[in-house]
Amino acid sequence: MKQASLSDTRATLPPRFVLPLLGLFVVLGVTLRLPGIGRSLGHDELYTIVIFASRSWLDILSGYDLPNNHIFHTLCLRGVQLLLGDAEWSQRLPALLAGLAAIPSLYWFARRLTGAPTVGLLAALLLAGHHLHIGFSQTSRGYTLLVLLLLLFAGLLWAGITRGLARGTERAGTKSRPSSREPDSALAAATSARPVDDAWVWLGVVITGSLATLTLPSAALLIGAGTVGALLLIRRGSVGSRRVALIPLALAMLVILVHTALIYLPLWEDLRAHAARFGEPLVFTGFAHFVSNVWTTIGPPRLSWLMHLFTLWGLITLEGARRGSGLFLGALIGLPLILNLALGTQAESRLYVFLVPFSLVAIAAGAESLRLLLLRNTTGLARWASALPILAVLASFYHEAATPMETGYRDAGRFVTQQTSPGDLVIVPYIMDSGIGYYSDGATVERLRSIPESGIDRVLFLHRPGTPRFSLDDLMLSSNFTTEEADHLDTYAHLTLPSQAFVQVDRFGPTAIHTMQTSPVAIDLGDLTLDDAWNLYYVQNPTTAKLAITPNQRLRLDPAGGAAVLHSRRRVRFSGNGLAVLALNRRGEGYASLYEVIDGEPQAVQMVTPLAAPAIHVVDGARVHADVALAPVVSGREYGLFLTAHGVVEAGNWQLSFLPYREPEP
């Protein structure tokens, strides 16, 4: 067989076709990414927008309460909000533009690395249609910005190293063709390229690397991998050329390291807490499974085994065609996952989307190498077989274009604003509550705040039927307190509610609004603002704890530096199965809930809250919590109320309501 070189592909594609094809791929990227750009914002997007982008510029840089703050993206988002407003499309614009810019950037990187425009074009086409990249381009998060910045970083790093090695070789007075120890084709390309000041290239490395870590600290994984790949590349150079490339590399990485440390060292405890909460431990025995999950997630929807072979073949042939380039690309693809193993933690697989463009270059290089090999070693009609590798890649990555689902949160939020009033209790599962609360302009919290004073007239459940955690038969809500038995990790609880007890009020896409078929019934437990209505069930400091009634008719419990628990003396047996709803206004540190009498002993009932967000208002300079909680109750069982205090707590406007389930027709 005749040997084929990737550089030979330049002769198979006239240069005049390159830019039109690349432009066509960008148009394809626009076509696939624009649909759904104006849909309702989701939970993670809203957390970024409401909690972080609304802050001042300096506060954005210093806030890392949750990893939703992709800092550089949040800064871009803040600028777009000031210029274009807060429409859904404008708040997704930074992610969209970064996603589109990555398509020609990938061509530039692949063309510079491989010397083959066809490899660059195929990689750009695959990225234009990549399902994961499309999804992140339509979401107001920083992942596409991270992909773009790391692409530019890797391309500039490659350019800086190869130019430095070439310049060092020239200074040493070597021949124009480098020795076999050097990455010859790469150095030859760098030597013959239009001369530019290398300082600008290294400045670009510093800027893109620093902005990448400013977007997400996980960018350090690929920056570290790129540095190792660059060092391996330098090691192949002549002795005289190594210093020329090594010094700017060391300086650039030092600047990126110092910048990253200045940003994240003050946030170190937050980073550790987020890694413990959202990450999972990664050990050597689970590494193969971790790698498999990552490549399954970021790879093609079918024929993944074949694409793995194409990736390996692409790295091998690329290394043979341009010594050093295959090694550099392999480091970018594989080392970030190995560094994850060294850190001992792993993130959600889809968050490794920054590996996608580099894997696409390897796949494209493998497919193009096979195509060229078949083309050069066949004649006649058999030459059509050379298209098979490209067709296999396209078939592997093909997926039907789909518009992102409209959740209906915008219309549901408007329903809450326009068609509910004080006395309506609106219950929304976590994490739906953030979207509906945003589009209701806070009306969900306002309705909740009114309940302790107005009582309950109507109960509305906003949910998504058939969706785990969001449907009536699996409704995930925040707990009103946590327990030591669960190590305080029982922050959320799931209710299973009978569908026959509800009737639909309205529906907006997948989001439905239901109300119970029965009206709430007020339960009389006497005057709970009287101290003799309560039994001091537990007190840590019995000699100094105090229970009193304030002039404003609020129950006041002072545990005197310890903890205390009150139980209501009066108890209730509900007339049927249903939901009990407890409401009160509270000041200070504590919580109220139901207790159930089991075998003669009161046992605390963990209730759930209608919203994850607290309903707080300020009265006379004091923070007043409108606490509302609900729980399923069983007919015939005995229940009471309890109040737990960890500091001075005042409680008033007690309301207990019962919503019976409507029994199914016989």
N, C-alpha and C positions, 0 to 999 in steps of 0.2 A: 504494500500500500504506500501511496505517496503521503508524506507528512504534511499536515496542514498547520498553519500558524494563524492565530486570531487576527494578526495585523493584516493578513491577506483579505479580510472582509472589507477593507477599504475599497478594494477594487470591485466588489460585488454590488455596491450601492453608490450611485453617482452623488457627489456632494450636494448638488442642487436639490436633492430630495430630502436631505436631512432636516432642515429647518421646517419645511412644510409638514413633514410627518410629525415632528415634535410638537408643532402648533396644533395639529389635529389631535394628538394625544392629550394636550392640555384642554382642548375643547371637550373631549370625551370626559376628562376629569371634572370639568365644570358641569356638564350634563348630568353626571352621576351624583354630584355633591349638592347641587342647588335644591332639588326637591326636598321638602320638609324643613328647609332652613328657617321657616317662620312658624314652626309648630310650637306648642306650649313648652316652656322650659321645664327641665327635669330637676330632681332633687339635688344632685351634685352640682349642676350648673347654678342653681339658685343659691346654694350654700356659698359658692364662690362669689356670685354677684351681690348677694345681700350682706354677707358677713365680712367679706374681704374687699371687694372692689368699691364698696361704699366708704372705705376708710381714706385717710389722707395718704399721700405718696409715701411718707416715711413709715406710717403705721402698716402699710402693705408690706414693706420690706422687713418689718420686725415681727409680724404676726404669723404664727404657725400653729394656731390652736388645733387645727386639723390639716391633714395633708392636701385638702382641697385647694389650698393657696399655692398654685403653681406661679411663683412670684412674678417672673417676667411676663407671663401671660396675663396675670392679674393687672400688672401695670399697663399693658397694651389695652386691656379691656377697659380700664379706667379712662384712658385717653379716648377710646372710641365712644364711650358713654358721654364724655364732655362734648365731643364733636358731632355725634350722630343721634344721641338720645338712647333710650333703653328699649327699643323695639327688639323682638326676638332675633330678627335677622342681623341687626347691628351688633348684638352681643355675641353672636356666633361668628362675626366677620373675621376677627383675628385668627381663629382656628381654621376657617375656610381658606383664607388667603395663604396661610402657612402650608396647608395641605396642597393647594394648587401649586405654590412655588416649589414644593418638593419634587414635582414631576420633572421640570427642566433641570433642577439641581441634581437629581439622580442621573440624568443623562450626562451632565457635565462631569460628575464624579466617575461614572463608569467609563466614559470616553477617555478621561485622563488616566484612569488606572489601567485599562485594558488596551488602549490604543485602537479600539474597534467601535466605530459609530453604531454598527448594528447591535452590538451588545448593549450599548447605552439606550438605544431606541426600544429594544425589547424590554429592558428593565423598566424604562419609563412607562411603557404601555401596561406592564403588569402592575405597577404602582397606581396608575390612573384607575384601574379597575379593582384594586385590592379591597375586599369587603371591610377589613378592620380599619384600614386607613380612611376609607370613605366614611365610616361611622364616626370616627374621631374628628373628621373634618366638618361634620354637621353638629358637633357638640362643643359647647363653650367650655372647653378644658384645654390644658396646655400640651397635650400629647403630640399633636401635629407640629407645633412650634418646636418641641424637643426633637422630633424627627428631622425637621429642616435644619436646625442648628447643628446637630451632630453630623448630618450629611456634609454640610459646609465645613465643619471642623475637620472631618476625615479627609475631604478633598484638599483642603489647604495644607493639612499636615503632610499628606503625600507629596504635594507640590514642594513644600519647604524642604523636606528631606531629600528628595531626588534632585532638586536644584542645588542644594548644599553639597551633596556628594559629587555632582557634576562639576560644580565650581571648584571644589577641592581637587578633583582629578586634573582639571585644566591647570590649576596653579602648580601642581606637581610636575607638569610638563609631560603627562602621559599622552599616548596617542588618542585620537578622537574616538576609537573603539575601546571601551573599557576592558579590563582584564576579566577572565572568566569568574573571578571571585565576586564581581560586582553585578548588580542587577542591570545587565547591559542594555536591554531595550528601553527600560525606564530611564536610565541615565542618558541614553542617546536622545530620547525624546525631550528630556529636560534641557540638554545642551543645545538642541536645535530649536527650542522654543523661543518665541520672541522674548528678549531679555527684559526683565522687570526688576525693580529693587526688591531683593528678598525680604527686606525689613517689612514691607507692606504685607507680604504673605504671612510672616510670623505674627504681625499685628492682627491679621485676620484670624489666625489660630487662637490667639489669646481672647479676642472679642467673642468669637463663636463658642469657644469652650467655656468661657466665663458666663455667657448668657445661657448656655445649656444647663449648667449647674444651678444658675439662678432660677431657671424654670422648674427643674426637678433635681433634687440631689442625686437621684439614681443615674443621672448623666455621667457621674464620676466613674461608673462601671465601664462605659464605653470609652471614656477619655483615658482611663487606665489601660484598657485593652489596646487602644490606638498607640499609646506611649510604648507599650511592650513591643507591638508590631514595628514601630519606628526604630526602636533600639536594635531589633533583629535585622532590620534593613541596613542600619548604619554599620552593624558588625560585618556585613558582607562587603563594605566598601574598602578601599585602600587605606593604608595607615594615614596618609596625608589628607584624605578627604573626610575622615571620621570627625576630626575636631571641628571642621567647618560646619558640619551638620549637627553635631552633638551640643555645641554651646548654645545656639538659638533654641534648640529643643528643650534643654534644661531650663533656660530662662523663661520660655513660654509656659512650661508646666509649673514652674515655681510661682509665676504670677497667677495662674489659674488656681493653684493650691491656696495661695494666700487669700485671694478673693473669696474662694469657697469657704475657707475657715472664718473669715470676717463675717460672712453672712450666717453661717450655720452653727458655729461654736456657741454663740449666745442662745441658740435654740436647741442645744444638744439634748436636754432632758425631754423636750417635746418630741424630737426625732426618735429617741429611744422608746418613749411611750407609744408613739404611732407604730413603730416596728413591732412592738409587743402586741398591740391591739389588732392591727390589720395584717401583719405578716405571719408566716408560719415557719416553724423551725425547719432547717434544711441540714441533713446529715448525709454522709457519704453513701450510706445504703439506700437512701431515697433520691440520690442525684439523678440516676437514669430515668426514674419516673418523672422527676421535675423537668428534665430536658425534653422528654417525650410530650409532656403537657404543653410546654412552651411552643414547641414546633407544631404541634397539632393545632394550637390556637392561632398562631400567626402565619401558619402555612396555608397551602391550598386546600379547598374543600374535598378534593379527591386526588387519587394517584399520588399521595404524599410519599410513598416509598420510592416511586420513580423520581420525584423531585429531589429526594435525598441523594439518590445516585447522581443526578444531574449536578447537584451542589458539589459533591465530592469530585466529580469529573471536571467541573469548571475550575475548581481550585487547583487541581493537578495540572490541567492544560494551561491555565493562566500562569502558573509558576514556571512552566516550561517555555512559554512564549515571552514572558517579561519577568525575568528572575526578580523575586522579591515581592511582586504584586500579589501572587497567590498567597504567600505567607502573610502579608499585611492584611489582606481581606479575610483570611482564615482567622487571624487574631481578633478582628473586629466582630466576627460572627460567634466565635466560640468562647473567647476569654471572659466576656461579661458574665456568662453563666457560671464559669469556674470561680470567678471572684465572688459571686453570690454564695457559692459553697464555702468559700473562705470566711465570709461574713456570718455564715450559719443561719441565714434567714432567706425566705423567698416571698415574693409578692404575687399578686394575682397574675395569671399567665398573660392576659391581654395587655398588661402594662409593659411588656417587653416589646411593644410595637416598634421601638427604635431599632430593633434588629431586622425589621422587615426589609428596608431598602438594600441592605448589604447582602442578605440572603438572596434577594432577587437578582443582584448582579452576578452572584455565583451561579445561580440557575441559568440565567441568560447566557453566561459565558460557556457553561457546559452544553447547552442546547446549540449555540452557534458553532462551537467547536465540532460537535457531531454533524451538524448540517454541512459545514465546510468539508469535513472529512469525507462524507458521502458524496458530496458534489465533485470533489477532486478525484474520486476513485470509481466513478460510474460514468457510463456513456449512454446516449440515447434516452429512451423513455425511463430507464432506471434512474436517471438523474432526478426525476420527480420525487423519489424516495428521500431526497435530501430535505424535503419540507417536513418530514415526519417529526423530527425533534421539536421544531417550532410549534407544530400543531399539537403535539403532546403537552407542551407547556401551556398553551392557550386553553386546551381542554381541561387541564388540571386546575387552572385558576378561574375558569369561567363560572359565573354565578348570575342568576337573574337579578336585574336591577329592581330594587324595592324602595319605595318611599318610606322613611321612618314613620312609625306609628304615631298618630295624633292621640295623645292620652285623654284629651277632653278636659284637662285641668283648667284651662282658661275659661271655658264656658261654665264649668261647674263652679268656679270661683265667683263668676258674675251672678250665678243663681243665688249663691249664699248672700252676696251683697244686696241683690235686688228683691229677693223673695223670702228672706227670713227676717226676723225681728227679735228684740229681747224676749227671752223666754223660750226661744228655740235652741235646743242643745244639738250642736253639730259635732258628729263623731267621725273622725277621719283616721284611717290606719297610718302608722309610720311606714314609709316615708312619703306617702301621698300628701300628708298634711302640709308639707312645706310648699308644694306647688299650688294647692288649692288656697292655702293661706295667703300666698303671694298675690294670686289673681283676685282674691276677695278683698285686697287692700287691708288685710288684718281683721276682716269681719268675723272670721272663725273664732279668733281670740276674744273679740268684743262680745260675741254671743255667749261665750263661756264665762266671761267676767260678770255677766248680768245674772247668772243662774242663782247664786246664793241669796240675792235680794228679791228677784222676781219669781223664783220657782220655775218649774218646767211646764211648758205648755205643749211642746212637741219635741220629739227626738228624731233627728235625721241621721242616717248612716250613709256616708259617701264611700263607695267601694268599687272594686273591679271584679265582677262575677267571673269565677273560673280561674282567677289568678292567685297562686299561692301567696299567702301573707296579706293579700288585699281583698279577699272575698269574705262574705258573711260566715261561711263555714270554716274559715281560717283567717281570722282578723287579728293582725299583729298590732298591739297597742303598747304604749309605755306603762310600766308598772308604777303604782303610786309609792312603793317603797321596795327596797331589796332586802335580802335575807342573808344572814351569816352562813346558813346551811348551804346556800348556793355560791358562797364566796363573793356575794354581792355582784354576781354576774347576771342575775335574773332581771336585767333592766327592762326586758320586754316579755310580754305574755301573749298567748294566742287564745282568742275566744272562738268557740264553735257555736254558732247561733242557728236556730232552726229557720229555714227559709220560709216555712208556712206562716211564721209569725210576722212577716213583713209584706208590705205592698209597695210597688214602685211608684215614685213620684215623678221622676224625670230621668233622662239618660242622655249623655253626651259622649258618643263614641263608646269606648270600653268602660267609661266611668258612669256608674248608676247611682241614683239617689233613692233610698228606700226609707220608709218610716214604719214604725210598728203599728199593727192593726188595732192595738188597744191604747187607751190614753193613760198617762201617768197618774198614779194614785198617791197622794201625800200620806205619809205614815206619821202618826203622832207618838213621839217619844217623850212628851212633856216639855217643860221649859229647860232646855239644856244649858242655859246661862246661870242656873242655880247650882251652888256648890254641892248641895245635897242630892243633886241628880247624878252624881258621879261617885264612884268608888276608887280610892287610890290603890290601884292593883299592885303597882311596883314603884318603889322609890329608892334611889341609890343613897341619898342623904336624908333619912327620915326626920332628923331633928331640925334641919334648916329648910327643907322644901316647904313651899307655901302654895296654897290654892285659894284664889279669891275671885271676886266679881268686880270688874272695873265700873266706874261711873257711867260708861257708855254701854253697859250691859254686855260686856264680853267676859268670857271665862279666861282667867289668867293663871297659868301654871308656871311657877318658878322652881326648877329642880335644884337650885342652889349649887350650880357647878357640876351636877351629875346628870342622871337621866331619870325620868319618871313616866309612868303609864297610868292613864285614867281609863276606867271602864264605866259605861253607862249602867245605872242600876236597872233601868227599865229595858226590857227586851221585847222582841217581836217575832211572831211566827207568820210567815207570808202565806197567803191563801192559795197560792199555786206556784208553779215554776215560772221564773222570769228573771228580770234584771232589777237589781237594787242600785239606785243612784244616790250617792252621798255628796252634798255640797255644803261649803262653809267659807267664810272669810277668815284668813289666818294671818297673823303677824308673828315673826320670830321663827325659831328653828324647831320644826316638828312636823308631824303629819297625822292625819286622822284616817281611820279605815273601819271596816266591820270586823267583829269577831264572831265566831260560830261556836256554839256550845256542843262539844263532843265528849260523850261519856262523863258529863257533868263538869268538864273543864273548858274554859274559854280558849279558843285557838284563833290566832290572827288570820284574817283572810286578806290575801294579796289582791288588791283591786287594780284596775287599769284606768288610765286617764283618757279623755276623749281626744286630746291632742298631745303631741310630744312637747310643744312649746308651752311654757308657763304663762298663766294669765295674771299679770301683776299690774297694779296701779299704785300711785303714791297719794297718801292722804295725810295731811299735816306733817309732811316730811318723812313719813314712815311707809315702807313697802308693804302693801297689802296683797296677799295671794288669794285669788279666787280658786280654791281647791275643789275640783269635781272629779269623782271617781265612780266607777261602776263595776259590778261583778254579778255573775249568775248566782241565783239563790234557789233553794229547793224547798218545795212545799213541806210544811210540817216541822222543819228544823228551826231551832231557836238562834236568833242573831241579836247582837248589840253593837254599840259603837265603842271605839277606843281612840284615845288621843295620846300620842307619844311626844315627849319634849326632850330635846337635847340641850336646850337653853330656854330662856324665858319665851313663852309662847302665849299668844292671846287668840281666842277663837270665838266667832259669833256668827249670826245668821245661819244657823244650822238648818239644813233641809235634807230629809230622807224621803225618797220617792220609790215607788214600786211600779214596774212595767211588766204586767203578766204576759206570758206567751199565749197566743191564741191557739188553743188545742186543735189539732187537725180534725176535720170532719170524719165521723165514723163511716 
